[in-house]
Amino acid sequence: MLHYAVVFFVIALIAAVLGFGGIAAGAAGIAKILFVVFLVIAILTFFMGRARGPRV
């Protein structure tokens, strides 16, 4: 998921440099959403792993 967020961010940067403002804004929006989803899943996974406790 983080990989796709970075890909869309790079697409947004390239589109902005080339002057495609609408495409850049759309790609940046998608990158932000994917990054937030990644953070939520990462935090949930971290806390779910800690809730189980250590395996012996």
mmCIF file of the N, C-alpha and C atoms, coordinates in Angstrom:
data_MODEL
# 
_entry.id   MODEL 
# 
loop_
_atom_site.group_PDB 
_atom_site.id 
_atom_site.type_symbol 
_atom_site.label_atom_id 
_atom_site.label_alt_id 
_atom_site.label_comp_id 
_atom_site.label_asym_id 
_atom_site.label_entity_id 
_atom_site.label_seq_id 
_atom_site.pdbx_PDB_ins_code 
_atom_site.Cartn_x 
_atom_site.Cartn_y 
_atom_site.Cartn_z 
_atom_site.occupancy 
_atom_site.B_iso_or_equiv 
_atom_site.pdbx_formal_charge 
_atom_site.auth_seq_id 
_atom_site.auth_comp_id 
_atom_site.auth_asym_id 
_atom_site.auth_atom_id 
_atom_site.pdbx_PDB_model_num 
ATOM 1   N N  . MET A 1 1  ? 0.826  -1.179  0.000   1.00 0.00 ? 1  MET A N  1 
ATOM 2   C CA . MET A 1 1  ? 0.000  0.000   0.000   1.00 0.00 ? 1  MET A CA 1 
ATOM 3   C C  . MET A 1 1  ? 0.880  1.255   0.000   1.00 0.00 ? 1  MET A C  1 
ATOM 4   N N  . LEU A 1 2  ? 1.931  1.220   0.784   1.00 0.00 ? 2  LEU A N  1 
ATOM 5   C CA . LEU A 1 2  ? 2.838  2.370   0.819   1.00 0.00 ? 2  LEU A CA 1 
ATOM 6   C C  . LEU A 1 2  ? 3.516  2.554   -0.539  1.00 0.00 ? 2  LEU A C  1 
ATOM 7   N N  . HIS A 1 3  ? 3.790  1.459   -1.206  1.00 0.00 ? 3  HIS A N  1 
ATOM 8   C CA . HIS A 1 3  ? 4.405  1.523   -2.534  1.00 0.00 ? 3  HIS A CA 1 
ATOM 9   C C  . HIS A 1 3  ? 3.504  2.293   -3.497  1.00 0.00 ? 3  HIS A C  1 
ATOM 10  N N  . TYR A 1 4  ? 2.211  1.990   -3.497  1.00 0.00 ? 4  TYR A N  1 
ATOM 11  C CA . TYR A 1 4  ? 1.277  2.676   -4.386  1.00 0.00 ? 4  TYR A CA 1 
ATOM 12  C C  . TYR A 1 4  ? 1.142  4.155   -4.035  1.00 0.00 ? 4  TYR A C  1 
ATOM 13  N N  . ALA A 1 5  ? 1.207  4.484   -2.746  1.00 0.00 ? 5  ALA A N  1 
ATOM 14  C CA . ALA A 1 5  ? 1.155  5.883   -2.344  1.00 0.00 ? 5  ALA A CA 1 
ATOM 15  C C  . ALA A 1 5  ? 2.359  6.641   -2.897  1.00 0.00 ? 5  ALA A C  1 
ATOM 16  N N  . VAL A 1 6  ? 3.526  6.035   -2.833  1.00 0.00 ? 6  VAL A N  1 
ATOM 17  C CA . VAL A 1 6  ? 4.731  6.676   -3.370  1.00 0.00 ? 6  VAL A CA 1 
ATOM 18  C C  . VAL A 1 6  ? 4.639  6.810   -4.888  1.00 0.00 ? 6  VAL A C  1 
ATOM 19  N N  . VAL A 1 7  ? 4.117  5.784   -5.554  1.00 0.00 ? 7  VAL A N  1 
ATOM 20  C CA . VAL A 1 7  ? 3.969  5.841   -7.011  1.00 0.00 ? 7  VAL A CA 1 
ATOM 21  C C  . VAL A 1 7  ? 3.049  6.991   -7.408  1.00 0.00 ? 7  VAL A C  1 
ATOM 22  N N  . PHE A 1 8  ? 1.915  7.121   -6.749  1.00 0.00 ? 8  PHE A N  1 
ATOM 23  C CA . PHE A 1 8  ? 1.005  8.213   -7.083  1.00 0.00 ? 8  PHE A CA 1 
ATOM 24  C C  . PHE A 1 8  ? 1.613  9.574   -6.748  1.00 0.00 ? 8  PHE A C  1 
ATOM 25  N N  . PHE A 1 9  ? 2.425  9.647   -5.694  1.00 0.00 ? 9  PHE A N  1 
ATOM 26  C CA . PHE A 1 9  ? 3.099  10.893  -5.359  1.00 0.00 ? 9  PHE A CA 1 
ATOM 27  C C  . PHE A 1 9  ? 4.082  11.287  -6.460  1.00 0.00 ? 9  PHE A C  1 
ATOM 28  N N  . VAL A 1 10 ? 4.823  10.316  -6.967  1.00 0.00 ? 10 VAL A N  1 
ATOM 29  C CA . VAL A 1 10 ? 5.771  10.593  -8.055  1.00 0.00 ? 10 VAL A CA 1 
ATOM 30  C C  . VAL A 1 10 ? 5.023  11.017  -9.309  1.00 0.00 ? 10 VAL A C  1 
ATOM 31  N N  . ILE A 1 11 ? 3.908  10.356  -9.597  1.00 0.00 ? 11 ILE A N  1 
ATOM 32  C CA . ILE A 1 11 ? 3.083  10.751  -10.754 1.00 0.00 ? 11 ILE A CA 1 
ATOM 33  C C  . ILE A 1 11 ? 2.602  12.183  -10.582 1.00 0.00 ? 11 ILE A C  1 
ATOM 34  N N  . ALA A 1 12 ? 2.186  12.541  -9.364  1.00 0.00 ? 12 ALA A N  1 
ATOM 35  C CA . ALA A 1 12 ? 1.725  13.906  -9.106  1.00 0.00 ? 12 ALA A CA 1 
ATOM 36  C C  . ALA A 1 12 ? 2.852  14.915  -9.319  1.00 0.00 ? 12 ALA A C  1 
ATOM 37  N N  . LEU A 1 13 ? 4.053  14.571  -8.859  1.00 0.00 ? 13 LEU A N  1 
ATOM 38  C CA . LEU A 1 13 ? 5.185  15.488  -9.051  1.00 0.00 ? 13 LEU A CA 1 
ATOM 39  C C  . LEU A 1 13 ? 5.503  15.679  -10.526 1.00 0.00 ? 13 LEU A C  1 
ATOM 40  N N  . ILE A 1 14 ? 5.519  14.592  -11.271 1.00 0.00 ? 14 ILE A N  1 
ATOM 41  C CA . ILE A 1 14 ? 5.831  14.682  -12.703 1.00 0.00 ? 14 ILE A CA 1 
ATOM 42  C C  . ILE A 1 14 ? 4.751  15.469  -13.430 1.00 0.00 ? 14 ILE A C  1 
ATOM 43  N N  . ALA A 1 15 ? 3.486  15.203  -13.111 1.00 0.00 ? 15 ALA A N  1 
ATOM 44  C CA . ALA A 1 15 ? 2.392  15.924  -13.759 1.00 0.00 ? 15 ALA A CA 1 
ATOM 45  C C  . ALA A 1 15 ? 2.441  17.414  -13.422 1.00 0.00 ? 15 ALA A C  1 
ATOM 46  N N  . ALA A 1 16 ? 2.810  17.738  -12.187 1.00 0.00 ? 16 ALA A N  1 
ATOM 47  C CA . ALA A 1 16 ? 2.892  19.149  -11.798 1.00 0.00 ? 16 ALA A CA 1 
ATOM 48  C C  . ALA A 1 16 ? 4.019  19.861  -12.547 1.00 0.00 ? 16 ALA A C  1 
ATOM 49  N N  . VAL A 1 17 ? 5.148  19.185  -12.701 1.00 0.00 ? 17 VAL A N  1 
ATOM 50  C CA . VAL A 1 17 ? 6.274  19.787  -13.418 1.00 0.00 ? 17 VAL A CA 1 
ATOM 51  C C  . VAL A 1 17 ? 5.911  20.023  -14.882 1.00 0.00 ? 17 VAL A C  1 
ATOM 52  N N  . LEU A 1 18 ? 5.147  19.094  -15.459 1.00 0.00 ? 18 LEU A N  1 
ATOM 53  C CA . LEU A 1 18 ? 4.772  19.214  -16.866 1.00 0.00 ? 18 LEU A CA 1 
ATOM 54  C C  . LEU A 1 18 ? 3.570  20.134  -17.076 1.00 0.00 ? 18 LEU A C  1 
ATOM 55  N N  . GLY A 1 19 ? 2.949  20.593  -15.993 1.00 0.00 ? 19 GLY A N  1 
ATOM 56  C CA . GLY A 1 19 ? 1.864  21.561  -16.129 1.00 0.00 ? 19 GLY A CA 1 
ATOM 57  C C  . GLY A 1 19 ? 0.465  20.973  -16.139 1.00 0.00 ? 19 GLY A C  1 
ATOM 58  N N  . PHE A 1 20 ? 0.322  19.718  -15.818 1.00 0.00 ? 20 PHE A N  1 
ATOM 59  C CA . PHE A 1 20 ? -0.996 19.095  -15.776 1.00 0.00 ? 20 PHE A CA 1 
ATOM 60  C C  . PHE A 1 20 ? -1.539 19.199  -14.348 1.00 0.00 ? 20 PHE A C  1 
ATOM 61  N N  . GLY A 1 21 ? -2.119 20.341  -14.027 1.00 0.00 ? 21 GLY A N  1 
ATOM 62  C CA . GLY A 1 21 ? -2.558 20.618  -12.661 1.00 0.00 ? 21 GLY A CA 1 
ATOM 63  C C  . GLY A 1 21 ? -3.657 19.696  -12.171 1.00 0.00 ? 21 GLY A C  1 
ATOM 64  N N  . GLY A 1 22 ? -4.628 19.406  -13.016 1.00 0.00 ? 22 GLY A N  1 
ATOM 65  C CA . GLY A 1 22 ? -5.741 18.549  -12.606 1.00 0.00 ? 22 GLY A CA 1 
ATOM 66  C C  . GLY A 1 22 ? -5.300 17.130  -12.309 1.00 0.00 ? 22 GLY A C  1 
ATOM 67  N N  . ILE A 1 23 ? -4.462 16.606  -13.174 1.00 0.00 ? 23 ILE A N  1 
ATOM 68  C CA . ILE A 1 23 ? -3.955 15.248  -12.967 1.00 0.00 ? 23 ILE A CA 1 
ATOM 69  C C  . ILE A 1 23 ? -3.068 15.205  -11.723 1.00 0.00 ? 23 ILE A C  1 
ATOM 70  N N  . ALA A 1 24 ? -2.276 16.248  -11.533 1.00 0.00 ? 24 ALA A N  1 
ATOM 71  C CA . ALA A 1 24 ? -1.399 16.307  -10.360 1.00 0.00 ? 24 ALA A CA 1 
ATOM 72  C C  . ALA A 1 24 ? -2.216 16.346  -9.079  1.00 0.00 ? 24 ALA A C  1 
ATOM 73  N N  . ALA A 1 25 ? -3.288 17.121  -9.066  1.00 0.00 ? 25 ALA A N  1 
ATOM 74  C CA . ALA A 1 25 ? -4.126 17.212  -7.872  1.00 0.00 ? 25 ALA A CA 1 
ATOM 75  C C  . ALA A 1 25 ? -4.817 15.876  -7.590  1.00 0.00 ? 25 ALA A C  1 
ATOM 76  N N  . GLY A 1 26 ? -5.286 15.235  -8.632  1.00 0.00 ? 26 GLY A N  1 
ATOM 77  C CA . GLY A 1 26 ? -5.937 13.932  -8.451  1.00 0.00 ? 26 GLY A CA 1 
ATOM 78  C C  . GLY A 1 26 ? -4.977 12.878  -7.941  1.00 0.00 ? 26 GLY A C  1 
ATOM 79  N N  . ALA A 1 27 ? -3.796 12.826  -8.515  1.00 0.00 ? 27 ALA A N  1 
ATOM 80  C CA . ALA A 1 27 ? -2.803 11.844  -8.083  1.00 0.00 ? 27 ALA A CA 1 
ATOM 81  C C  . ALA A 1 27 ? -2.337 12.131  -6.658  1.00 0.00 ? 27 ALA A C  1 
ATOM 82  N N  . ALA A 1 28 ? -2.209 13.400  -6.309  1.00 0.00 ? 28 ALA A N  1 
ATOM 83  C CA . ALA A 1 28 ? -1.800 13.750  -4.940  1.00 0.00 ? 28 ALA A CA 1 
ATOM 84  C C  . ALA A 1 28 ? -2.886 13.366  -3.947  1.00 0.00 ? 28 ALA A C  1 
ATOM 85  N N  . GLY A 1 29 ? -4.141 13.555  -4.332  1.00 0.00 ? 29 GLY A N  1 
ATOM 86  C CA . GLY A 1 29 ? -5.254 13.165  -3.467  1.00 0.00 ? 29 GLY A CA 1 
ATOM 87  C C  . GLY A 1 29 ? -5.284 11.663  -3.229  1.00 0.00 ? 29 GLY A C  1 
ATOM 88  N N  . ILE A 1 30 ? -5.079 10.898  -4.294  1.00 0.00 ? 30 ILE A N  1 
ATOM 89  C CA . ILE A 1 30 ? -5.044 9.443   -4.165  1.00 0.00 ? 30 ILE A CA 1 
ATOM 90  C C  . ILE A 1 30 ? -3.865 9.022   -3.289  1.00 0.00 ? 30 ILE A C  1 
ATOM 91  N N  . ALA A 1 31 ? -2.721 9.659   -3.470  1.00 0.00 ? 31 ALA A N  1 
ATOM 92  C CA . ALA A 1 31 ? -1.541 9.327   -2.665  1.00 0.00 ? 31 ALA A CA 1 
ATOM 93  C C  . ALA A 1 31 ? -1.805 9.599   -1.187  1.00 0.00 ? 31 ALA A C  1 
ATOM 94  N N  . LYS A 1 32 ? -2.477 10.700  -0.884  1.00 0.00 ? 32 LYS A N  1 
ATOM 95  C CA . LYS A 1 32 ? -2.787 11.014  0.516   1.00 0.00 ? 32 LYS A CA 1 
ATOM 96  C C  . LYS A 1 32 ? -3.716 9.972   1.123   1.00 0.00 ? 32 LYS A C  1 
ATOM 97  N N  . ILE A 1 33 ? -4.736 9.597   0.373   1.00 0.00 ? 33 ILE A N  1 
ATOM 98  C CA . ILE A 1 33 ? -5.684 8.592   0.876   1.00 0.00 ? 33 ILE A CA 1 
ATOM 99  C C  . ILE A 1 33 ? -4.986 7.265   1.117   1.00 0.00 ? 33 ILE A C  1 
ATOM 100 N N  . LEU A 1 34 ? -4.171 6.825   0.176   1.00 0.00 ? 34 LEU A N  1 
ATOM 101 C CA . LEU A 1 34 ? -3.456 5.557   0.332   1.00 0.00 ? 34 LEU A CA 1 
ATOM 102 C C  . LEU A 1 34 ? -2.495 5.603   1.510   1.00 0.00 ? 34 LEU A C  1 
ATOM 103 N N  . PHE A 1 35 ? -1.850 6.739   1.727   1.00 0.00 ? 35 PHE A N  1 
ATOM 104 C CA . PHE A 1 35 ? -0.919 6.852   2.843   1.00 0.00 ? 35 PHE A CA 1 
ATOM 105 C C  . PHE A 1 35 ? -1.660 6.778   4.172   1.00 0.00 ? 35 PHE A C  1 
ATOM 106 N N  . VAL A 1 36 ? -2.809 7.431   4.269   1.00 0.00 ? 36 VAL A N  1 
ATOM 107 C CA . VAL A 1 36 ? -3.600 7.380   5.503   1.00 0.00 ? 36 VAL A CA 1 
ATOM 108 C C  . VAL A 1 36 ? -4.093 5.958   5.760   1.00 0.00 ? 36 VAL A C  1 
ATOM 109 N N  . VAL A 1 37 ? -4.551 5.282   4.718   1.00 0.00 ? 37 VAL A N  1 
ATOM 110 C CA . VAL A 1 37 ? -4.997 3.894   4.867   1.00 0.00 ? 37 VAL A CA 1 
ATOM 111 C C  . VAL A 1 37 ? -3.831 3.022   5.334   1.00 0.00 ? 37 VAL A C  1 
ATOM 112 N N  . PHE A 1 38 ? -2.645 3.237   4.762   1.00 0.00 ? 38 PHE A N  1 
ATOM 113 C CA . PHE A 1 38 ? -1.468 2.498   5.184   1.00 0.00 ? 38 PHE A CA 1 
ATOM 114 C C  . PHE A 1 38 ? -1.171 2.730   6.665   1.00 0.00 ? 38 PHE A C  1 
ATOM 115 N N  . LEU A 1 39 ? -1.216 3.994   7.105   1.00 0.00 ? 39 LEU A N  1 
ATOM 116 C CA . LEU A 1 39 ? -0.949 4.289   8.511   1.00 0.00 ? 39 LEU A CA 1 
ATOM 117 C C  . LEU A 1 39 ? -1.953 3.623   9.434   1.00 0.00 ? 39 LEU A C  1 
ATOM 118 N N  . VAL A 1 40 ? -3.226 3.665   9.077   1.00 0.00 ? 40 VAL A N  1 
ATOM 119 C CA . VAL A 1 40 ? -4.264 3.048   9.913   1.00 0.00 ? 40 VAL A CA 1 
ATOM 120 C C  . VAL A 1 40 ? -4.035 1.548   10.019  1.00 0.00 ? 40 VAL A C  1 
ATOM 121 N N  . ILE A 1 41 ? -3.776 0.903   8.898   1.00 0.00 ? 41 ILE A N  1 
ATOM 122 C CA . ILE A 1 41 ? -3.549 -0.549  8.911   1.00 0.00 ? 41 ILE A CA 1 
ATOM 123 C C  . ILE A 1 41 ? -2.282 -0.888  9.695   1.00 0.00 ? 41 ILE A C  1 
ATOM 124 N N  . ALA A 1 42 ? -1.228 -0.087  9.536   1.00 0.00 ? 42 ALA A N  1 
ATOM 125 C CA . ALA A 1 42 ? 0.023  -0.345  10.259  1.00 0.00 ? 42 ALA A CA 1 
ATOM 126 C C  . ALA A 1 42 ? -0.184 -0.204  11.765  1.00 0.00 ? 42 ALA A C  1 
ATOM 127 N N  . ILE A 1 43 ? -0.900 0.821   12.185  1.00 0.00 ? 43 ILE A N  1 
ATOM 128 C CA . ILE A 1 43 ? -1.150 1.021   13.616  1.00 0.00 ? 43 ILE A CA 1 
ATOM 129 C C  . ILE A 1 43 ? -2.021 -0.094  14.175  1.00 0.00 ? 43 ILE A C  1 
ATOM 130 N N  . LEU A 1 44 ? -3.076 -0.457  13.439  1.00 0.00 ? 44 LEU A N  1 
ATOM 131 C CA . LEU A 1 44 ? -3.938 -1.552  13.896  1.00 0.00 ? 44 LEU A CA 1 
ATOM 132 C C  . LEU A 1 44 ? -3.162 -2.866  14.012  1.00 0.00 ? 44 LEU A C  1 
ATOM 133 N N  . THR A 1 45 ? -2.328 -3.146  13.034  1.00 0.00 ? 45 THR A N  1 
ATOM 134 C CA . THR A 1 45 ? -1.537 -4.370  13.065  1.00 0.00 ? 45 THR A CA 1 
ATOM 135 C C  . THR A 1 45 ? -0.574 -4.360  14.251  1.00 0.00 ? 45 THR A C  1 
ATOM 136 N N  . PHE A 1 46 ? 0.024  -3.218  14.518  1.00 0.00 ? 46 PHE A N  1 
ATOM 137 C CA . PHE A 1 46 ? 0.955  -3.102  15.642  1.00 0.00 ? 46 PHE A CA 1 
ATOM 138 C C  . PHE A 1 46 ? 0.251  -3.397  16.961  1.00 0.00 ? 46 PHE A C  1 
ATOM 139 N N  . PHE A 1 47 ? -0.919 -2.774  17.166  1.00 0.00 ? 47 PHE A N  1 
ATOM 140 C CA . PHE A 1 47 ? -1.614 -2.963  18.438  1.00 0.00 ? 47 PHE A CA 1 
ATOM 141 C C  . PHE A 1 47 ? -2.271 -4.336  18.550  1.00 0.00 ? 47 PHE A C  1 
ATOM 142 N N  . MET A 1 48 ? -2.711 -4.906  17.440  1.00 0.00 ? 48 MET A N  1 
ATOM 143 C CA . MET A 1 48 ? -3.284 -6.254  17.489  1.00 0.00 ? 48 MET A CA 1 
ATOM 144 C C  . MET A 1 48 ? -2.192 -7.269  17.835  1.00 0.00 ? 48 MET A C  1 
ATOM 145 N N  . GLY A 1 49 ? -0.989 -7.048  17.343  1.00 0.00 ? 49 GLY A N  1 
ATOM 146 C CA . GLY A 1 49 ? 0.126  -7.930  17.663  1.00 0.00 ? 49 GLY A CA 1 
ATOM 147 C C  . GLY A 1 49 ? 0.517  -7.837  19.117  1.00 0.00 ? 49 GLY A C  1 
ATOM 148 N N  . ARG A 1 50 ? 0.460  -6.644  19.679  1.00 0.00 ? 50 ARG A N  1 
ATOM 149 C CA . ARG A 1 50 ? 0.804  -6.471  21.100  1.00 0.00 ? 50 ARG A CA 1 
ATOM 150 C C  . ARG A 1 50 ? -0.284 -7.028  21.995  1.00 0.00 ? 50 ARG A C  1 
ATOM 151 N N  . ALA A 1 51 ? -1.525 -7.007  21.546  1.00 0.00 ? 51 ALA A N  1 
ATOM 152 C CA . ALA A 1 51 ? -2.639 -7.497  22.372  1.00 0.00 ? 51 ALA A CA 1 
ATOM 153 C C  . ALA A 1 51 ? -2.555 -8.995  22.564  1.00 0.00 ? 51 ALA A C  1 
ATOM 154 N N  . ARG A 1 52 ? -1.992 -9.703  21.612  1.00 0.00 ? 52 ARG A N  1 
ATOM 155 C CA . ARG A 1 52 ? -1.868 -11.165 21.716  1.00 0.00 ? 52 ARG A CA 1 
ATOM 156 C C  . ARG A 1 52 ? -0.860 -11.559 22.787  1.00 0.00 ? 52 ARG A C  1 
ATOM 157 N N  . GLY A 1 53 ? 0.112  -10.730 23.002  1.00 0.00 ? 53 GLY A N  1 
ATOM 158 C CA . GLY A 1 53 ? 1.146  -11.053 23.978  1.00 0.00 ? 53 GLY A CA 1 
ATOM 159 C C  . GLY A 1 53 ? 2.254  -11.869 23.350  1.00 0.00 ? 53 GLY A C  1 
ATOM 160 N N  . PRO A 1 54 ? 3.304  -12.077 24.087  1.00 0.00 ? 54 PRO A N  1 
ATOM 161 C CA . PRO A 1 54 ? 4.450  -12.845 23.539  1.00 0.00 ? 54 PRO A CA 1 
ATOM 162 C C  . PRO A 1 54 ? 4.110  -14.319 23.404  1.00 0.00 ? 54 PRO A C  1 
ATOM 163 N N  . ARG A 1 55 ? 4.618  -14.910 22.362  1.00 0.00 ? 55 ARG A N  1 
ATOM 164 C CA . ARG A 1 55 ? 4.424  -16.345 22.176  1.00 0.00 ? 55 ARG A CA 1 
ATOM 165 C C  . ARG A 1 55 ? 5.582  -17.092 22.810  1.00 0.00 ? 55 ARG A C  1 
ATOM 166 N N  . VAL A 1 56 ? 5.246  -18.096 23.571  1.00 0.00 ? 56 VAL A N  1 
ATOM 167 C CA . VAL A 1 56 ? 6.277  -18.843 24.299  1.00 0.00 ? 56 VAL A CA 1 
ATOM 168 C C  . VAL A 1 56 ? 6.509  -20.179 23.641  1.00 0.00 ? 56 VAL A C  1 
# 
